[in-house]
Amino acid sequence: FDPACVDRQAVGSWQPPSPKFNYLMGIDPNFAGADYFVAQVWCLSGTVPMLVAQYRENNQAIEYSLNEVYKLIQDYRPTLVAVESNSGGIIILERLTILLPDTRFEKVVTTHTSKIQNTNRLSIMVRQAELIYPSDWSGITEMKAFSASKREATTGHDDSVMAAAVAFAWARECYPQAMASGTYIY
């Protein structure tokens, strides 16, 4: 991620839900360890996608994180929730599907190849000014420390970057009208 572009796009703000807007959610779960459980809500009703809400905690019980994510989904009513489903992530996906049967959930299996594709997509969106986020978003630091060769943070965490990458892995299918208009590059 180009640090100058990362800083340039930090012009958004955290926003309450609006029934007029379409939302996309990405989840990078954890299992009560030092890694973060991250759930992000992206508004897709503006000229470019904008991060409007995020849950990000580590060292919490899974039940606590699931409850917080459940509240976010209930509040924002995303059109689609994409969940990184490697290893234990499939359990989170299954639990959320049971709790919220009227919500569309899709799994994202992260392989080396898909991680490259998904993080490249995110990097291009930032570089082309097609993504906005608040200036205090944890992903800013994570993007600046993200290694293109290793596809992980060189220091700290990369869970906010991965939650965003997971969200936009499904954006093309979920929002074909944006693709057709050329508004978004997914």
Buried (B, 14 or more C-beta within 10 A) or exposed (E): BEEEBBBEBBEBEEBEBEEEBBBBBBBBBBBBEEBBBBBBBBBBEEEBBBBBBBBBBBEBEBEEBBEBBBEBBEEBBBBBBBBBBEEEBBBBBBBBBEBBEEBEBBBBEBEEEBBEEBBEBBBEBBBEEBBBBBEEBBBBBBBBBBEEEEBBBEEEBBBBBBBBBBBBBBBBEBBEEBBEEEBBBB
